[in-house]
């Protein structure tokens, strides 16, 4: 089945833009949406939104007490062990519990949503003392054309209108869960033809409800009903529902001038990439082949693993390249997912990149980290980011930050490029925008 065949003969969503009404409902409720984001790429479709990477109780409380309508908290749980992610979500739940129904919590994951689900959301519900709250499961992702119809999640395996792969969600969710959780759903017909307040109110305690959707507009009734409901829910969703629940209208992608330093910066930009999947290698290869003004330093993985990597020499070479006005890319070869000690290898690569960033004294004109398990560590431990602001989208579905005053480079544009972007040219396109 192709995407066109899937969408044939289906009713169309309303033409009127519903997002302003949702935004008004959020303001009227006085609540904040707290997004627990598993990696730094989750802020797709939003702009001018704060991001918190420091997860101590004092920092979280200070951020929420400013009453933002939307706040991202970067958990980086994708890189954690099962034990670590359980402990983290217990700790977060204990902190967030004091805010009660003043907040709506979204557990943001990649579009499959299945990894560590329902483990993370069940852990949260226990810590929040709302074990009977239903969980809304919303995998629709507009920017990747990943659709949900008849409780089946469809996703393109390649560009264009190619054949769709699919997963029947009730079977997948039952397989993941170690307990018999009731599974319900909201159909596309219900979304497009009725008010959902009664539907949400009637969901059984502790159930999981799959939300079908083929467009951003389809999510409107769910968002409005959540803002009007007195009931507590936990939400597991991809990025698009965050935009819907916050009532954020889509904007054009950013222009190059909107991402430049306020003061002229003669130094080059810095790109760090360590492909963790074979499908990401074409992005690196395309960048190396087509990007102008680019110096390249390839880091030896054997040297990194054998502790023979020469950090000081690499830092010196990087400083010279940046100060000459050349953009610099630091990269490694592909690291296989099949290796039993992959987590250890990723940690050593992350430590090297983090040390490199700390040792650099020059302010780059921009920073890109791409396709790397080290991306979050580079941001938090290397650059020292505790707070950031989502500036907007550099390309559709690819957010870019400006980083906080606590870092050595306040206000610098920092792009953490998602690992799930299938287009081999997208990384180069983002680079060319930042280099303009």
C-alpha positions in Angstrom: 0.0 0.0 0.0 1.2 3.5 -0.8 0.4 6.7 1.0 -2.0 7.8 -1.7 -3.9 4.6 -1.5 -4.1 4.9 2.2 -5.6 8.3 2.1 -8.1 7.6 -0.7 -11.8 8.0 0.2 -11.2 9.4 3.6 -13.0 12.4 4.9 -11.1 15.6 5.0 -10.3 17.6 8.2 -11.8 21.0 8.6 -10.2 23.9 6.7 -10.4 26.3 9.6 -7.1 26.5 11.5 -7.9 25.2 15.0 -4.6 26.1 16.7 -5.6 29.6 18.0 -8.5 28.1 19.9 -6.3 25.5 21.5 -3.7 28.2 22.4 -6.5 30.2 24.0 -7.8 27.2 25.9 -4.2 26.6 27.3 -3.9 30.2 28.4 -7.4 30.1 30.0 -6.4 26.9 31.9 -3.3 28.5 33.4 -1.5 25.2 33.1 2.0 24.4 31.7 2.8 21.6 29.4 5.9 19.8 30.5 7.6 17.7 27.8 10.0 15.0 29.1 12.1 14.7 25.9 14.1 11.5 25.4 16.7 13.3 23.2 17.4 16.9 22.0 15.5 16.6 18.7 12.0 16.6 20.1 11.1 20.3 19.7 9.8 19.9 16.1 7.3 22.5 15.0 7.8 24.9 17.9 9.7 28.1 18.5 10.6 30.5 21.3 10.3 27.7 23.8 12.6 27.1 26.8 14.6 23.8 27.2 16.0 22.7 30.5 18.9 20.2 30.5 19.8 20.4 34.3 17.6 17.9 36.0 18.1 18.7 39.7 14.9 19.6 41.7 15.9 23.3 42.2 16.4 23.9 38.4 13.2 22.1 37.5 11.1 24.0 40.1 12.6 27.4 39.0 11.8 26.7 35.4 8.2 25.6 36.1 7.6 28.5 38.5 8.1 30.9 35.7 4.8 29.5 34.4 5.8 28.9 30.8 3.0 27.5 28.6 5.4 24.9 27.3 8.7 23.6 28.7 11.0 20.9 27.4 13.0 18.9 29.9 15.8 16.9 28.3 16.0 13.5 29.9 18.3 11.9 27.3 16.6 8.6 28.3 17.3 7.0 24.9 20.9 6.5 26.0 20.2 5.2 29.5 20.0 1.6 30.7 16.6 0.3 31.8 17.6 0.7 35.5 18.8 4.3 34.9 15.6 5.4 33.1 13.4 3.9 35.8 15.3 5.8 38.5 15.3 9.0 36.4 11.5 8.9 35.9 10.9 8.1 39.5 13.0 11.2 40.5 11.2 13.4 37.9 7.8 12.2 39.0 8.6 12.9 42.6 9.6 16.5 41.7 6.6 17.1 39.4 4.1 15.6 41.8 3.8 18.8 43.8 2.4 20.7 40.8 -0.6 18.3 40.6 -3.1 19.3 37.8 -1.3 22.6 37.2 0.8 20.8 34.6 0.2 18.4 31.7 3.0 15.9 31.2 4.0 14.5 27.8 6.6 11.7 27.5 8.1 12.6 24.1 9.7 9.8 22.2 10.6 9.0 18.6 7.7 8.1 16.3 7.6 4.4 17.1 7.1 5.3 20.8 7.5 1.6 21.7 11.0 1.5 23.2 10.7 1.7 27.0 6.9 1.9 26.8 4.9 1.6 28.9 7.8 1.3 31.4 8.6 5.1 31.5 5.0 6.2 31.7 4.0 3.6 34.3 7.0 4.7 36.4 5.9 8.3 36.1 2.3 7.5 37.1 3.4 5.7 40.2 5.7 8.5 41.3 3.1 11.1 40.5 0.6 9.1 42.6 -1.9 8.8 39.7 -1.6 5.1 38.9 -5.1 4.9 37.5 -4.6 7.8 35.0 -5.2 6.6 31.4 -2.3 7.0 28.9 -2.8 8.5 25.5 -0.6 6.9 22.9 -0.1 9.3 19.9 2.5 8.3 17.3 1.5 10.6 14.4 4.5 12.5 13.2 3.7 15.1 10.5 7.3 15.9 9.4 8.1 12.3 8.7 4.7 11.4 7.2 4.1 8.7 9.8 0.4 8.1 10.0 -2.0 6.2 12.2 -5.2 4.7 10.8 -7.4 1.8 12.1 -4.9 1.5 15.1 -2.1 0.7 12.6 0.9 2.9 12.4 2.2 3.5 8.8 5.6 4.9 7.9 7.5 5.5 4.7 10.6 3.4 4.3 12.0 5.8 1.7 11.2 9.2 0.1 8.3 9.9 -2.2 5.0 8.0 -2.4 6.5 4.6 -1.8 5.1 1.5 -0.2 4.3 1.9 3.5 5.6 -0.3 6.2 3.2 -0.7 9.1 2.7 -2.0 12.7 -0.6 -3.0 14.3 -0.3 -1.1 17.6 -2.5 -3.1 19.9 -0.4 -6.2 19.2 2.9 -4.2 19.6 1.7 -2.6 22.9 0.6 -5.9 24.4 3.9 -7.5 23.5 5.8 -4.6 25.3 3.7 -4.6 28.4 4.3 -7.2 31.1 0.9 -6.7 32.5 -2.6 -6.8 30.9 -3.4 -3.1 30.3 -6.7 -2.4 28.7 -6.2 -0.9 25.2 -8.7 1.4 23.6 -8.6 3.8 20.7 -10.0 7.0 19.2 -10.7 6.4 15.5 -10.2 8.9 12.8 -14.0 9.1 12.3 -14.5 10.0 16.0 -11.8 12.7 15.7 -13.4 14.3 12.7 -17.1 14.0 13.7 -17.5 14.4 17.4 -16.6 16.2 20.7 -14.2 14.0 22.6 -14.8 15.1 26.2 -17.2 12.2 26.9 -14.8 9.8 25.2 -11.8 10.8 27.4 -13.9 10.9 30.6 -15.2 7.3 29.9 -11.7 5.7 29.4 -11.2 2.9 32.0 -8.7 3.6 34.7 -5.1 2.7 33.9 -6.0 2.0 30.2 -4.0 2.9 27.1 -5.8 4.8 24.4 -4.4 4.8 20.8 -5.1 8.1 19.0 -5.4 7.7 15.2 -4.4 10.7 13.1 -3.5 11.6 9.5 -2.9 15.4 10.0 -2.1 18.0 12.6 -5.7 19.1 12.4 -6.9 15.6 13.4 -5.3 16.1 16.8 -7.4 19.2 17.6 -10.3 17.5 19.3 -8.0 15.6 21.6 -6.1 18.8 22.5 -9.2 20.8 23.2 -10.7 18.0 25.3 -7.5 17.6 27.4 -7.5 21.3 28.2 -11.2 21.1 29.2 -11.0 17.9 31.2 -10.7 17.7 35.0 -9.2 14.2 34.7 -5.4 13.5 34.8 -3.7 11.8 31.9 -0.2 10.8 30.9 0.7 11.3 27.2 3.2 9.3 25.2 3.6 11.0 21.9 5.8 12.0 19.0 6.6 15.6 18.4 3.6 16.7 16.4 1.2 16.4 19.4 3.3 18.7 21.4 2.7 21.4 18.8 -1.0 20.6 18.8 -1.5 20.7 22.5 0.4 24.0 22.9 -1.7 25.5 20.0 1.5 26.6 18.1 0.8 27.5 14.5 3.4 26.4 12.0 5.9 29.0 10.9 8.3 29.2 7.9 11.7 27.8 8.5 14.3 30.3 9.8 16.3 32.5 7.4 20.1 32.5 7.7 20.2 36.0 9.3 17.9 34.8 12.1 20.6 32.3 13.3 23.7 34.4 13.1 25.7 35.9 16.0 24.6 39.4 17.0 28.2 40.5 16.8 30.4 39.7 13.7 32.2 36.4 14.3 35.2 35.7 11.9 35.7 32.2 13.2 34.4 29.1 11.4 31.6 26.9 12.5 32.0 23.5 14.1 30.4 20.2 13.1 30.6 17.0 15.0 29.3 13.7 13.6 29.6 10.1 14.5 27.2 7.9 12.5 25.6 5.4 14.8 23.5 3.8 12.0 24.4 2.7 8.5 21.6 4.8 7.0 23.2 7.9 8.5 26.5 7.6 6.6 25.0 9.1 3.3 24.4 12.4 5.2 28.1 12.5 6.2 29.3 11.5 2.8 27.0 14.1 1.1 28.3 16.9 3.5 31.9 16.0 2.9 31.4 16.0 -0.9 29.2 19.1 -1.3 29.9 21.5 1.5 32.1 24.5 0.7 34.6 26.0 3.1 34.9 22.8 5.1 38.0 21.4 6.7 37.8 17.8 8.0 39.4 15.9 10.8 38.7 12.2 11.1 39.1 10.7 14.5 40.4 7.2 14.8 38.0 4.9 16.7 40.8 2.4 17.5 42.9 5.2 19.0 39.9 6.3 21.1 39.2 2.8 22.3 42.9 2.1 23.0 43.4 5.4 24.8 46.1 6.5 22.3 44.0 9.4 20.9 46.0 12.6 21.1 43.6 15.2 22.4 45.9 18.2 22.6 47.1 17.8 19.0 43.5 17.6 17.8 42.5 20.6 19.8 45.4 22.6 18.3 44.4 21.6 14.8 40.8 22.5 15.4 41.7 25.9 16.8 43.8 26.7 13.8 41.0 25.7 11.4 38.4 27.7 13.2 40.5 30.8 13.6 41.3 30.8 9.8 37.6 31.2 9.2 37.2 27.6 7.9 34.3 25.5 9.1 35.5 22.3 10.7 34.0 18.9 10.8 35.2 16.3 13.3 33.9 12.9 12.5 34.5 9.2 13.1 33.7 6.1 11.1 30.5 4.2 11.6 30.1 2.3 14.8 28.1 -0.9 14.4 24.9 -1.5 16.4 25.7 -5.2 16.4 28.7 -5.0 18.7 27.9 -6.3 22.2 29.9 -3.5 23.8 28.4 -0.7 21.7 27.4 1.3 24.8 31.0 1.3 26.1 32.2 2.4 22.7 29.7 5.2 22.5 30.7 6.4 25.9 34.3 6.6 25.0 33.5 8.5 21.8 31.3 10.8 23.8 34.0 11.5 26.3 36.5 12.4 23.6 34.1 14.8 21.8 33.1 16.3 25.2 36.7 16.9 26.1 37.4 18.5 22.7 34.6 20.9 23.1 35.7 21.9 26.6 39.3 22.5 25.5 38.3 24.8 22.6 38.7 28.4 23.6 37.4 30.1 20.4 33.8 30.8 19.9 32.6 29.0 16.7 30.1 30.9 14.5 27.8 27.9 15.0 27.8 24.3 16.2 26.2 21.2 14.6 26.2 17.8 16.2 24.7 15.1 14.1 23.7 11.4 14.3 25.7 10.8 17.4 24.9 9.1 20.6 27.2 11.8 22.1 25.0 14.7 21.0 23.3 15.2 24.3 26.6 14.9 26.3 28.3 17.4 23.9 25.5 19.8 24.6 25.3 19.4 28.4 28.8 18.3 29.5 30.9 19.8 26.7 29.2 23.1 26.1 27.8 23.3 29.7 24.2 24.0 28.6 21.8 24.1 31.4 19.2 26.2 29.6 18.4 26.9 26.0 15.8 28.4 23.8 14.2 26.7 20.8 14.8 29.4 18.2 12.7 27.7 15.5 13.1 25.2 12.7 16.1 25.4 10.4 14.4 22.8 8.1 11.0 21.3 8.5 11.0 19.2 11.6 14.6 20.1 12.6 14.8 22.5 15.5 17.7 24.7 16.4 18.6 26.2 19.8 20.3 29.2 21.1 22.2 28.3 24.2 22.1 29.9 27.7 24.2 32.5 29.4 25.8 29.9 31.7 27.8 28.5 28.7 31.1 29.9 27.4 29.2 30.9 24.2 25.9 32.4 25.2 23.4 33.0 22.4 25.3 30.7 20.0 23.2 28.8 17.5 23.4 25.1 18.2 21.8 22.5 15.9 21.5 18.9 17.3 20.6 17.1 14.1 18.1 14.3 14.5 19.2 10.8 13.7 15.9 9.8 12.1 16.0 12.2 9.1 16.0 10.0 6.0 17.0 12.6 3.5 20.7 12.3 2.7 20.9 16.0 1.7 19.2 17.5 4.8 22.4 17.9 6.9 24.1 19.7 4.0 21.1 22.0 3.5 21.2 22.9 7.2 24.9 23.5 7.0 24.6 25.8 4.0 22.0 27.9 5.9 24.2 28.3 8.9 27.2 29.1 6.7 25.4 31.8 4.7 
